[in-house]
Amino acid sequence: MAWRCGTAGGRGPSPPTGSRWRVGGSRTASTRSSTNPGPARLAERFATHLAVEFPWVFTFLLDPAIHATNWRAEQALRPAVVTRKVWGGNRTARGAQTQQVLASLLRTMQQRELDAAALLTDILRAPEPIVPLALTGVQR
């Protein structure tokens, strides 16, 4: 019997201990991991996970206002990703942080149907750093 690597039938020296070498196309008993849980253990672990996370994982089943996928969130990020790719990325970590903050502000303003130009003007003209009331979510 010849030892074969997991690739297309390559021949080589005898296998090192604990490697993924195969004999005759199947794993040998000595290379099987004794720590690898079986299907029953994996199913049990998954069931335990679901029991804990059920309220958060399946909320969309109980509340029709919540979408089952994050498609809308991904689409909301798309303009920022396209901008980053067109500009060739950011040169510094501070530039990346600034772009993230501005993209978040602009998207929030768009979703709340606020006048972005007026709010950004107020923010930039303020003598001290401010957060406009319209962006805090607090009702007047």
C-alpha positions in Angstrom: 0.0 0.0 0.0 1.3 3.4 -0.9 0.8 6.5 1.1 -1.0 9.2 -0.7 -1.4 12.9 0.2 -4.9 14.4 0.2 -4.0 15.9 -3.2 -4.3 14.2 -6.6 -2.5 10.9 -5.7 0.9 12.4 -4.9 3.4 10.0 -3.5 5.7 10.9 -0.7 7.4 9.7 2.4 5.6 7.9 5.2 3.1 10.2 6.9 4.0 12.3 9.9 2.0 11.6 13.0 -1.3 13.5 13.2 -1.2 14.5 9.6 -4.0 14.2 7.1 -2.4 11.5 5.0 -4.6 8.8 3.7 -4.1 5.1 3.0 -6.0 3.8 0.0 -8.2 6.9 -0.1 -9.6 6.7 3.4 -8.4 8.1 6.7 -6.6 5.7 8.9 -7.7 5.1 12.5 -4.5 6.7 13.8 -5.2 10.0 12.0 -8.8 10.4 13.1 -9.2 13.0 15.7 -10.4 11.6 19.0 -11.7 15.1 19.9 -13.9 15.3 16.9 -17.5 15.2 18.2 -19.9 12.9 16.5 -23.2 14.0 14.8 -25.3 13.4 18.0 -23.0 15.6 20.0 -23.1 18.4 17.4 -26.9 18.2 17.2 -27.1 18.4 21.0 -24.8 21.4 21.0 -26.8 23.1 18.3 -30.1 22.5 20.2 -28.6 24.0 23.4 -27.5 27.0 21.4 -30.9 27.4 19.9 -32.6 27.1 23.3 -30.5 30.1 24.6 -30.6 32.2 21.4 -34.2 31.5 20.2 -35.6 34.9 21.2 -33.0 36.7 19.1 -32.5 34.2 16.2 -36.2 33.8 15.4 -37.6 37.2 16.4 -38.6 37.7 12.7 -41.1 34.9 13.0 -42.9 36.5 15.9 -42.8 40.2 14.7 -43.8 40.9 11.1 -42.0 44.3 11.3 -38.6 42.6 11.5 -37.1 41.2 8.3 -35.7 37.7 8.2 -32.4 38.8 6.5 -30.0 41.7 6.8 -30.4 42.6 3.1 -31.5 46.2 3.9 -28.5 46.8 6.2 -26.1 45.4 3.6 -27.7 47.6 0.9 -27.4 50.6 3.3 -23.6 50.0 3.5 -23.2 49.6 -0.2 -22.7 53.4 -1.1 -19.9 53.6 1.5 -18.2 50.5 0.2 -18.4 51.7 -3.4 -17.0 55.1 -2.3 -14.1 53.5 -0.4 -13.2 51.3 -3.4 -13.4 54.1 -6.0 -11.2 56.3 -3.8 -8.8 53.5 -3.2 -9.4 53.2 0.5 -8.3 55.5 3.3 -4.7 56.5 3.9 -4.9 56.6 7.7 -6.9 55.0 10.5 -8.2 58.5 11.3 -9.4 58.9 7.8 -11.2 55.6 7.9 -12.9 56.6 11.2 -13.9 60.0 9.8 -15.5 58.3 6.7 -17.4 55.8 8.9 -18.8 58.6 11.1 -19.8 60.8 8.1 -21.4 57.8 6.3 -23.3 56.9 9.4 -24.5 60.5 9.9 -25.6 60.9 6.3 -27.4 57.6 6.3 -29.2 58.4 9.6 -30.2 61.8 8.2 -31.6 60.2 5.0 -33.6 57.6 6.9 -35.1 60.2 9.2 -35.8 62.5 6.3 -33.7 65.3 7.7 -32.0 68.1 5.9 -28.4 66.9 5.8 -26.9 70.2 4.6 -28.6 72.3 7.4 -27.6 69.8 10.1 -24.0 69.5 9.0 -23.8 73.3 8.7 -25.0 73.6 12.3 -22.5 71.0 13.5 -19.6 72.6 11.7 -20.4 76.1 12.8 -20.9 75.3 16.5 -18.1 76.6 18.7 -18.2 73.4 20.8 -18.8 69.9 19.5 -22.6 69.2 19.5 -25.1 66.6 18.6 -28.2 68.2 17.0 -31.4 67.2 18.8 -32.8 65.8 15.5 -30.1 63.1 15.6 -30.5 62.1 19.2 -33.9 60.6 18.6 -35.4 62.7 21.4 -38.8 64.2 20.6 -39.2 67.9 21.2 
